[in-house]
Amino acid sequence: LDAIKRETALIRGAFYGTMLRNEIFDFSQLGTYVERADNTARILDVKYYVLLPSISWVGSTLDNYQWESILRSVSAHRSYRWVYEADYK
């Protein structure tokens, strides 16, 4: 797995370092963002239909812990805390 991550980082670095910033570059970026959005939607789907035992658990400590884990998994925990600092428990 580490070798795959390393090779992917090399390819992405070469891609970002040598490609012109034009429509082709923007199109490749669009693919990356669509893939991220798809993965995030799948994570949210699993959260609501698999992880939560019943509707009565909404707002419970377990529910809050699961949401915090989801935010971390999509690299959004810090942003959420920054925006909703007053509401964060």
PyMOL commands that set and color helices and strands:
alter all, ss='L'
color gray80, all
select helices_A, chain A and resi 2-18+23-51+55-57+61-73+77-83
alter helices_A, ss='H'
color red, helices_A
deselect
rebuild
show_as cartoon
